[in-house]
Amino acid sequence: MPEDRLVEIPRCNWEEWRDLYKREWPRHELAYNLVQNYIDWSKHDRKIKDLAIYSLNGSWRENGTYVVIDRIDMYVYTLDETLECLRRTLMLVDWDYYHVLPMCPFETLVFDVFRHLDVKVFAARPNYMYFLSKEQASVLPVSVPVGLSLTELKPEHARFINDLWPHRELGSEFFIERLIRWNPSMGLFDATGQLLGWCMLTQPGVIGMLGVIEKRKGYGKLVLTGFVRRLAELGLNSYASVLVENEPSKALFTSLGFKVLGRVNWIRNCERKLVEWKSGAEIDYK
């Protein structure tokens, strides 16, 4: 039997690959959104730097198993309920590098692979995944106070947002700017053009980067409401990932009608050699 290997899914097959996740809609909607995201992004850049999209032995048609590595972000998914194909795929990943698995629904499997390969966990942060249908979002009232406005963010806002982001790291300003340029976003501005609140859509179609310059002003709820309304206009359901201990954010999403779908985990491994992107762990590089 041939050895397992990671095989890239060619761009000419992405539409067929995407459509695998239409089954049992919207159960696999985030996987569908992720593929659609890169289909859309490929129209901006046919050769996106540091992007690799793999299946196991080229078998993506069989069960939709994939590993997408986009700079430090790694997205994994499978339609195989035994998870065996995904396990074999993860065993082939080069874990010498630092990766972030955002909103990972397969934490038990990932940690098992880490133990087998002696990969150290730098951080694991459980989150709740929230959901609001486009039908619900489309009827939410939005009342913008006089002197304020809701409109899309611009690339020049990336540095300002990154400077205030508690999770900023090497390359995160570029990450934010790319989302602003290529994905839907929303900003709340005052009459002078000062940015007061913001959020944007991440690769799997999950609301991210929700932030404000000042708390307890209602800015967060206003920009979030405007954004989910905008997503509904685009035909998109709204998803959000919230830390289990973040009570204010949980209350905010609940107040808009979001419901919890389940738990996911943001997992970061420790790199095992000197690399450009680092976890921040104390490592004695050989």
C-alpha positions in Angstrom: 0.0 0.0 0.0 1.5 3.4 -1.0 2.5 5.8 1.8 0.1 8.6 2.7 1.0 12.0 1.4 -0.5 15.5 1.3 -1.7 16.4 -2.2 -2.8 19.9 -3.1 -6.3 20.4 -4.3 -5.9 22.2 -7.7 -7.8 25.5 -8.2 -9.7 24.0 -11.1 -11.5 21.7 -8.7 -12.4 24.2 -5.9 -16.0 24.7 -7.0 -16.6 20.9 -7.0 -14.8 20.6 -3.7 -16.9 23.5 -2.2 -20.2 21.8 -3.2 -19.4 18.7 -1.1 -20.5 20.7 1.9 -24.0 21.6 0.7 -25.3 18.3 2.2 -27.4 18.6 5.4 -27.3 22.4 5.0 -26.3 24.4 7.1 -24.4 21.7 9.1 -21.2 22.1 7.0 -21.7 25.8 6.1 -18.5 27.0 7.6 -16.5 24.5 5.5 -18.5 25.7 2.4 -17.8 29.3 3.3 -14.0 28.6 3.7 -13.7 27.2 0.2 -15.8 30.0 -1.3 -13.6 32.5 0.5 -10.5 31.2 -1.3 -12.4 31.0 -4.6 -13.2 34.7 -4.2 -9.7 35.5 -3.0 -8.1 33.7 -6.0 -9.8 36.3 -8.2 -7.7 39.0 -6.5 -4.5 36.9 -6.5 -4.1 33.7 -8.4 -1.0 32.8 -6.4 -1.7 33.7 -2.8 1.6 33.7 -0.9 1.9 31.1 1.9 -1.4 29.4 1.1 -1.5 25.6 0.7 -4.6 23.5 0.4 -4.2 19.8 0.9 -6.1 16.5 0.9 -4.9 13.1 1.8 -3.6 11.3 -1.3 -5.9 13.5 -3.5 -9.0 11.8 -2.0 -11.0 15.0 -1.2 -13.9 13.8 -3.3 -14.4 10.8 -1.1 -15.1 12.6 2.2 -14.3 16.3 1.9 -11.2 16.0 4.2 -8.9 19.0 4.0 -6.1 20.9 5.7 -5.8 24.5 4.6 -2.7 26.4 5.7 -2.9 30.1 5.2 0.3 31.7 6.7 0.0 30.7 10.3 -3.7 29.8 10.2 -4.7 26.2 9.7 -8.3 25.1 8.9 -9.2 21.5 9.0 -12.4 19.6 8.2 -13.9 16.3 7.2 -17.2 14.7 6.3 -15.8 11.4 7.5 -17.5 10.8 10.9 -14.8 8.3 11.9 -12.2 11.1 11.6 -9.7 8.5 10.4 -8.9 10.3 7.2 -8.4 13.6 9.0 -6.2 11.9 11.6 -4.0 10.5 8.8 -3.9 13.9 7.2 -2.9 15.7 10.4 -0.1 13.2 11.0 1.5 14.4 7.8 1.5 18.1 8.7 4.9 19.7 9.4 4.4 20.6 13.1 8.0 22.0 13.3 6.2 25.2 12.3 3.9 27.4 14.4 0.2 27.0 13.5 -3.0 28.4 14.8 -6.2 26.3 14.4 -9.0 28.8 14.7 -12.4 27.6 15.9 -11.3 24.0 15.6 -14.2 21.5 16.1 -11.8 18.5 16.3 -9.8 19.3 19.5 -9.7 15.7 20.8 -8.3 14.4 17.6 -5.8 17.3 17.3 -4.5 16.7 20.8 -4.2 13.0 20.2 -2.1 13.7 17.1 0.0 16.1 19.1 0.6 13.5 21.8 1.6 10.9 19.2 4.0 13.3 17.5 5.2 15.0 20.7 3.9 18.4 19.6 3.6 20.8 22.5 0.5 23.0 22.9 1.3 26.7 23.3 -2.3 27.7 23.9 -5.8 26.2 23.8 -8.8 28.6 24.3 -12.3 27.0 24.3 -14.9 29.1 22.6 -18.7 28.9 22.0 -19.8 29.0 18.4 -22.8 31.3 17.9 -25.3 31.4 15.0 -27.9 33.8 13.7 -29.9 33.1 10.6 -29.9 35.6 7.8 -33.7 35.8 8.2 -33.4 36.8 11.8 -30.6 39.2 11.1 -32.4 41.0 8.3 -35.2 42.2 10.6 -33.0 43.5 13.4 -33.5 47.2 14.0 -30.6 49.5 13.4 -30.8 53.0 14.8 -27.7 55.1 14.1 -27.4 58.2 16.4 -27.1 61.6 14.7 -23.4 62.3 14.0 -22.5 58.6 13.6 -22.4 56.4 10.5 -21.9 52.8 9.6 -19.9 52.0 6.5 -17.2 49.6 5.3 -13.7 49.8 6.6 -10.8 50.9 4.5 -7.3 49.4 4.3 -5.8 52.3 6.1 -7.7 51.3 9.2 -5.8 48.1 9.5 -2.9 49.6 11.6 -5.2 51.3 14.0 -7.2 48.2 14.6 -4.1 46.0 14.9 -2.6 48.4 17.5 -5.7 47.9 19.7 -6.1 44.1 19.1 -5.0 42.2 22.2 -4.0 39.2 20.0 -1.7 41.1 17.6 1.5 39.4 16.6 4.0 39.3 13.7 2.0 39.8 10.5 -1.3 40.5 12.1 -1.6 43.9 10.5 -1.4 42.3 7.1 -3.9 39.7 8.2 -6.4 42.5 9.1 -5.7 44.5 6.0 -6.3 41.5 3.7 -9.7 40.9 5.4 -10.6 44.5 4.9 -9.6 44.5 1.2 -11.1 41.2 0.2 -14.0 40.5 2.6 -17.1 42.3 4.0 -16.4 44.6 7.0 -18.2 47.3 9.0 -17.0 50.3 10.8 -18.7 52.8 13.1 -17.5 56.4 12.6 -18.2 59.7 14.2 -18.7 63.0 12.2 -15.0 63.6 12.0 -14.3 60.2 10.5 -12.9 58.8 13.7 -13.3 55.0 13.9 -15.3 54.0 17.0 -16.0 50.3 16.4 -15.4 47.6 13.8 -15.7 44.0 12.8 -15.0 42.0 9.7 -15.6 38.6 8.1 -12.8 35.9 8.5 -12.0 33.2 6.0 -14.6 30.7 7.2 -17.4 33.3 7.2 -17.2 33.9 10.9 -17.5 37.4 12.4 -14.1 38.5 13.8 -12.1 41.3 15.1 -15.1 42.9 16.9 -13.7 45.9 18.7 -14.4 49.4 20.0 -12.3 52.3 21.2 -14.4 52.8 24.3 -16.6 50.3 26.2 -20.1 50.8 27.6 -21.0 53.3 24.8 -23.1 50.8 22.8 -20.7 50.9 19.9 -20.1 47.2 19.8 -23.8 46.4 19.6 -24.4 49.0 16.9 -21.6 47.9 14.6 -22.4 44.3 15.1 -26.1 44.8 14.3 -25.2 46.8 11.2 -22.8 44.0 10.1 -25.2 41.1 10.5 -27.8 43.1 8.6 -25.2 43.6 5.8 -24.3 39.9 5.8 -28.0 39.0 5.5 -28.2 41.3 2.5 -25.3 39.2 1.0 -27.3 36.0 1.7 -25.1 34.9 4.5 -25.9 33.5 7.9 -23.9 35.0 10.8 -21.5 33.0 12.9 -19.3 34.2 15.8 -16.8 32.5 18.1 -16.7 33.8 21.7 -14.4 32.8 24.5 -16.3 30.7 27.1 -15.3 33.1 29.8 -16.1 36.3 27.9 -19.4 37.2 29.6 -19.9 40.6 28.1 -19.4 39.3 24.5 -21.7 36.3 25.2 -24.4 38.7 26.5 -24.0 40.9 23.4 -24.5 38.1 20.9 -27.3 36.7 22.9 -29.1 40.1 23.0 -29.2 40.0 19.2 -30.7 36.6 19.1 -27.6 34.5 18.4 -27.8 30.9 19.7 -25.0 28.6 20.8 -24.2 25.8 18.3 -21.5 24.1 20.4 -17.9 24.4 21.5 -14.8 24.8 19.5 -11.2 25.5 20.4 -8.5 27.9 19.3 -5.3 25.8 19.3 -1.7 26.9 18.9 1.3 24.6 18.9 4.8 25.5 19.8 7.2 25.6 16.9 10.2 23.2 17.0 12.8 25.2 15.1 13.7 28.7 14.3 11.0 30.1 12.0 9.6 33.4 11.0 6.3 33.1 12.8 6.7 32.1 16.5 4.3 31.2 19.3 6.2 33.2 21.9 7.1 30.0 23.9 10.5 29.8 25.5 12.3 27.4 23.1 15.9 26.4 22.9 16.4 26.3 19.2 19.1 23.8 18.1 
